[in-house]
Amino acid sequence: MRSVTPGTGDEHPAAPAGADGDGSADRPAPAGADATPATRRDEIAAGLARVEAEIAEACRAAGRHREELTLVAVSKTYPASDVRLLAGLGITDVGENRDQEASAKARDCADLGLRWHFIGQLQTNKARSVAGYADVVHSVDRPRLVTALSREALAAGRRITCLVQVALDGDPARGGARPEEVEALADAVAGAGGLALGGVMAVAPLGEDPGRAFARLREIARSVRDAHPEAVVVSAGMSGDLSQAIANGATHLRVGTALLGRRKPFVR
Ligand SMILES: *Cc1c(COP(=O)(O)O)cnc(C)c1O
């Protein structure tokens, strides 16, 4: 089972940059480049070039423009030095799924002016910490979390953009609200101090064509926008399904593996 739950062992041994030798065999060789990149920067640059090529092709196919999309680089399990390299390559948005790791990296990288996206399941007792660094929380899936984030955002004097995470398979076990709960949650976020309703987020369910799942998300996003015209964000698409997400109206792609390499142990 795929999981984004904190503490599932989706952990990388925080290898220093360029020292992840045996992992490189799991990654596709950079197109038209040396199969053993000289530096970690080259390796990440090659990953970014591949991802941008895939985005460009999907935009062409869907008749969309690259500027409509934000690439959120998911740096979980990788060290702050990789975030620094990503920023040097033009990345402006970074995603993390565990508070402890995210808060330390956000602190290490405070000089880079990045936008931090919290994309993992969030316990209410972590709301204070997350409200200290996150610009966007993608995983708002229950009323108590709205209350907690609102309180902490106000206390910190910050305004946090929140996305309502939708469980597209109707099963909230891995995070996300049931589709029928989305409207009320969107209203709650929109009415909460310190929070701004950004839109919706989803992970494609296992065992279903991601295109079909993202088509449902697109409809849900549309109905949220009917009530809240400002809620234009559709966060969908990861390394394995970003073209299907682009074809179905995604505005934010959350990409880890394709940029930084496979996380060990392999969970997804
Ligand atoms: C880890 C993660 C991603 C990135 O997944 P990749 O397959 O590595 O691109 C995206 N979204 C969420 C919620 C994640 O936890």
Ligand as a Chemical Component Dictionary entry (heavy atoms), coordinates in Angstrom:
data_LIG
# 
_chem_comp.id                   LIG 
_chem_comp.type                 NON-POLYMER 
_chem_comp.pdbx_formal_charge   0 
_chem_comp.three_letter_code    LIG 
# 
loop_
_chem_comp_atom.comp_id 
_chem_comp_atom.atom_id 
_chem_comp_atom.alt_atom_id 
_chem_comp_atom.type_symbol 
_chem_comp_atom.charge 
_chem_comp_atom.model_Cartn_x 
_chem_comp_atom.model_Cartn_y 
_chem_comp_atom.model_Cartn_z 
_chem_comp_atom.pdbx_ordinal 
LIG C1 C1 C 0 6.388 12.045 -1.991 1  
LIG C2 C2 C 0 5.186 12.736 -2.512 2  
LIG C3 C3 C 0 5.168 13.241 -3.823 3  
LIG C4 C4 C 0 6.315 13.051 -4.804 4  
LIG O1 O1 O 0 6.258 11.760 -5.326 5  
LIG P1 P1 P 0 7.271 11.260 -6.451 6  
LIG O2 O2 O 0 6.653 10.035 -6.961 7  
LIG O3 O3 O 0 8.585 11.016 -5.759 8  
LIG O4 O4 O 0 7.385 12.335 -7.474 9  
LIG C5 C5 C 0 4.030 13.921 -4.227 10 
LIG N1 N1 N 0 2.974 14.091 -3.404 11 
LIG C6 C6 C 0 2.954 13.609 -2.153 12 
LIG C7 C7 C 0 1.747 13.829 -1.300 13 
LIG C8 C8 C 0 4.048 12.920 -1.665 14 
LIG O5 O5 O 0 4.037 12.447 -0.414 15 
# 
loop_
_chem_comp_bond.comp_id 
_chem_comp_bond.atom_id_1 
_chem_comp_bond.atom_id_2 
_chem_comp_bond.value_order 
_chem_comp_bond.pdbx_ordinal 
LIG C1 C2 SING 1  
LIG C2 C3 SING 2  
LIG C2 C8 DOUB 3  
LIG C3 C4 SING 4  
LIG C3 C5 DOUB 5  
LIG C4 O1 SING 6  
LIG O1 P1 SING 7  
LIG P1 O2 DOUB 8  
LIG P1 O3 SING 9  
LIG P1 O4 SING 10 
LIG C5 N1 SING 11 
LIG N1 C6 DOUB 12 
LIG C6 C7 SING 13 
LIG C6 C8 SING 14 
LIG C8 O5 SING 15 
# 
